[in-house]
Amino acid sequence: MFRQMVQEFVSQLSELDLLLQYLGVFVISFIPFVESPGAAVVGSLIGIPIILAVIISMIGNWISIMFVILPFNALLTKIRDRNSTKEGFIHNRATKARERYDKYGVPGLALIAPLVASTHIAAFTSLAAGANKRRVIFWHSVSIGIWGILGGVLGGYLNYDIMQ
């Protein structure tokens, strides 16, 4: 069922105007759990040149991650500036985030996230654990690049396999 749904979506997207195809890949890369690898695969399957599909998907995914990092970092800064010692939801989430952060660090969370969760969740987790915003941005940019390229390679392989 899922495969049929994806095939239908790719088929409909491939019938659109070229500019709308690019926009579609860009928007797909915003979706958590799909992100740059999934968008690069879709882009290559609908006929967008692989390098262009990878670049579009990486830019879209990077922008979506910035929509997580920048506002959340500003919120955390405000909370910390108030010297809030209240226990509760934020404290409990921060404790769980800190445990994952201590185990994997920012690079580990950023690079592993697309396999087990979402880079959006990993960015949130890193910031909640107290990681430096610039470090989180750097490692997530690296991760988006690596995973975008891997998605492009997979899309190229699938596209080649379909053509054979």
C-alpha positions in Angstrom: 0.0 0.0 0.0 2.8 2.4 1.0 4.8 1.6 -2.1 1.7 2.2 -4.3 1.1 5.5 -2.6 4.7 6.6 -3.2 4.5 5.5 -6.9 1.3 7.4 -7.4 2.9 10.5 -5.8 6.0 10.3 -7.9 3.9 9.7 -11.0 1.8 12.8 -10.3 4.9 14.9 -9.5 6.6 13.8 -12.7 3.7 15.1 -14.7 4.0 18.7 -13.4 5.8 21.6 -14.9 9.6 21.6 -14.3 9.5 24.5 -11.8 6.7 22.8 -9.8 8.8 19.6 -9.7 11.7 21.6 -8.3 9.4 23.2 -5.8 7.9 19.7 -4.9 11.4 18.3 -4.1 12.2 21.4 -2.1 9.0 21.0 -0.1 9.4 17.3 0.4 12.8 17.9 2.0 11.1 19.9 4.8 9.2 16.8 5.9 10.7 15.2 9.0 11.8 11.6 8.5 11.9 12.2 4.7 14.3 15.1 4.5 17.2 15.4 2.1 17.7 11.7 1.3 14.1 11.1 0.5 13.6 14.3 -1.5 16.8 13.5 -3.5 15.5 10.1 -4.3 12.1 11.5 -5.4 13.8 14.2 -7.4 15.9 11.7 -9.3 13.0 9.4 -9.9 10.9 12.2 -11.5 13.7 13.0 -13.9 15.5 16.0 -12.2 19.2 15.7 -12.8 20.7 13.9 -9.7 23.1 16.7 -8.7 20.3 19.3 -8.9 17.9 17.1 -7.0 20.6 16.7 -4.2 21.3 20.4 -4.1 17.6 21.3 -3.9 16.9 18.7 -1.3 19.8 19.7 0.9 18.9 23.4 0.7 15.3 22.7 1.7 16.3 20.4 4.5 18.8 22.9 5.8 16.2 25.6 5.9 13.8 23.4 7.7 16.4 22.6 10.3 17.1 26.3 10.8 13.4 26.7 11.5 13.9 24.3 14.5 17.3 25.5 15.7 17.0 29.3 15.7 13.6 29.7 17.4 14.2 26.9 19.9 17.6 28.2 20.8 16.1 31.7 21.4 13.4 30.1 23.6 16.0 28.1 25.6 18.1 31.3 26.0 15.1 33.1 27.4 14.3 30.3 29.8 17.9 30.0 31.0 18.1 33.8 31.4 15.2 33.7 33.8 17.1 31.3 36.0 14.1 29.2 36.1 14.4 26.3 38.5 10.9 25.0 38.0 10.6 21.2 37.5 8.2 20.0 34.9 7.8 19.2 31.3 10.8 21.2 30.0 13.0 19.8 32.7 12.0 16.2 32.0 12.5 16.6 28.3 15.8 18.3 28.8 16.9 15.4 31.1 16.1 12.8 28.4 17.8 14.9 25.8 20.9 15.3 27.9 21.2 11.5 28.3 21.1 11.0 24.5 23.5 13.9 24.0 25.9 12.5 26.6 25.9 9.2 24.8 26.3 10.4 21.2 27.3 14.0 21.2 26.2 16.5 18.5 28.1 14.7 15.7 26.6 11.4 16.6 23.1 12.7 16.9 23.3 14.6 13.7 24.8 11.8 11.6 22.7 8.9 13.0 19.4 10.8 13.2 18.2 10.0 9.6 18.5 6.3 10.4 16.5 6.3 13.6 14.5 9.4 13.8 14.7 12.8 12.2 17.3 15.5 12.0 14.7 17.9 13.4 14.4 15.8 16.6 18.2 15.5 16.8 18.7 19.2 16.5 16.0 19.8 19.2 17.7 17.2 21.4 21.1 18.7 21.1 20.0 22.2 21.9 17.8 20.9 24.8 20.9 19.2 26.2 22.8 22.4 26.1 24.9 22.2 23.0 26.3 25.3 21.3 24.0 26.6 18.5 26.9 27.0 16.1 28.1 23.4 16.7 24.6 22.1 16.2 24.2 24.1 12.9 27.6 22.9 11.7 27.1 19.2 12.4 23.5 19.2 11.0 24.8 20.9 7.8 27.4 18.1 7.5 24.8 15.5 8.1 22.3 17.0 5.6 25.1 17.0 3.0 26.1 13.4 3.6 22.6 12.1 3.7 21.5 14.2 0.7 24.4 12.8 -1.4 23.5 9.2 -0.3 19.9 9.9 -1.2 21.0 11.1 -4.6 23.2 8.0 -5.1 20.2 5.8 -4.1 17.9 7.7 -6.4 20.4 7.3 -9.3 20.6 3.6 -8.7 16.9 3.2 -8.5 16.4 5.3 -11.6 19.1 3.3 -13.4 17.5 0.0 -12.2 14.0 1.1 -13.5 15.4 2.1 -16.9 17.0 -1.4 -17.4 
